[in-house]
Amino acid sequence: MTVTAQPKASHFINGSYIEDKAGTPIPVIYPATGAQIATVHAATPAIIEQALQGARAAQAAWAKCSGTERGRVLRRAADIIRAHNRQMSELETLDTGKPLQETLVADASSAADALEYFGGLAGSLTGDHIPLGQDWAYTIREPLGVCVGIGAWNYPTQIACWKAAPALACGNSMVFKPSETTPLCALRVAEILIEAGAPAGLFNVVQGAGDVGAQLVTDPRVAKVSLTGSVPTGRKVYAAAAAEMKHVTMELGGKSPLIVFEDADLEDAIGGAILGNFYSSGQVCSNGTRVFVHKRLKEAFLGRLAERLKDVRIGDPLDETTNFGPMTSAAQLDIVKGYIATGQREGARLVAGGRYPEGPGFWIEPTVFADVTDDMTIAREEIFGAVMCVLDFEEEDDVIARANATQYGLSAGVFTRDLSRAHRVIARLEAGTCFINSYNDAPVEMPFGGVKMSGVGRENATAAIQHYSQLKSVYVRMGRVEAPF
Ligand code: NDP
């Protein structure tokens, strides 16, 4: 079967598709076959200029709409996305290689949730009234202006909407640059927003690699940058934004701990570890890739995990019975292969996977290492692929210290039946997004983000509003002004 997914043009600016073939061609590869399914072109300076001008013009008018009017557009977009869930899920699968079984429930639907949630909030985004005796003050919640969104390649539809929904709800406009690895889905989101009644120029998509992102970040017309990506990119983007004191949201990498105490429900803990390591073939920033299992439970955990791994179905991602897809790119597969080799070289015990099903496509088996120690490379560095590291522990204090001994702080999870221990341990873990007897849930109602090197700011929930708006304070004197002279 020949699969194609060629968009009408590379960019979506001012309400329409637009092409400039002078930009570097970017092949779009279907990860399951390695076949090229589309070509887009990186944005030229002229394209970037059009996108920023369009976003600026649209923002001024959009900010004048009432919150209820803005919210209506977002909620309509959510409905359109839900009505096209299958088509959008198929596009997500072609863009990323993630199995349709996942994309049907996790991607367009999460994008729709964000648009619905922030659409619902838009009408109630107000300032405060502050009584000050006979005087008073009030605050006005204002949009920031033109926002830039830059996405990673693992959740292209969701990332576009997690950034666009709160930005637009607050009265901003956005120029979004998807990862060059997955350029297709954001274009569809842009089309849908227009169909939902968004003004032309409100949400624009430009393609390109890091240099296009860098041009957007440094443009003086841009008020805010929201990046989802790795820590090294985050450092660069944060520094560039700081030069002009721009607002930032940084959703970066992680090496999160998942702690399984000896009293945990074994099946649930294994389920959490599977979700936290192998969903999306392990390409999830918040994954609990350091699985600390109490020594007394360790062999039972590994034995039962091996049994459950027999139910992995690796294959055609468009077949709904497939539950494990390829890596999203050949480059990422090579990185993961390198880490698996390093794990073996450094003495970790390979207990599952570690093999690469025949291509074409970028395949890997879900891989589990046991007897991993804290100093091993695979326990310290973000792999961003289907590699679970199982580490042993005995004491609560010790495992907390080891869990925190990382530059990252995105997520953390605890499995235990002891409620007070669960809350006590979570309170001491240095992570922004935590789970008790669960892993990797990301409902739009719950703030999402990291501490330490994993990020700045929060996405989702009312917390995101703080990061896409600013307060103007107004002091109102009711009496005479008493000056010293
Ligand atoms: P990268 O950091 O390589 O890239 C992220 C985005 O930034 C891409 O669109 C990239 O462009 C762009 N970019 C690269 N350099 C610059 C620059 N100098 N200025 C502006 N933009 C730039 O990350 P990946 O795409 O490889 O994604 C994987 C990483 O993302 C992992 O570390 C993962 O943990 C993290 N991530 C974090 C999430 C979170 O919410 N915390 C969620 C998902 C992923 P291009 O790649 O097209 O060249």
Boltz pocket constraint, residues with backbone or C-beta under 6 A from the ligand:
constraints:
  - pocket:
      binder: B
      contacts: [[A, 150], [A, 151], [A, 152], [A, 153], [A, 154], [A, 177], [A, 178], [A, 179], [A, 180], [A, 181], [A, 208], [A, 209], [A, 210], [A, 211], [A, 212], [A, 213], [A, 214], [A, 215], [A, 217], [A, 227], [A, 228], [A, 229], [A, 230], [A, 231], [A, 232], [A, 233], [A, 234], [A, 236], [A, 237], [A, 250], [A, 251], [A, 252], [A, 253], [A, 254], [A, 283], [A, 284], [A, 285], [A, 286], [A, 382], [A, 384], [A, 410], [A, 450], [A, 454], [A, 455]]
      max_distance: 6.0
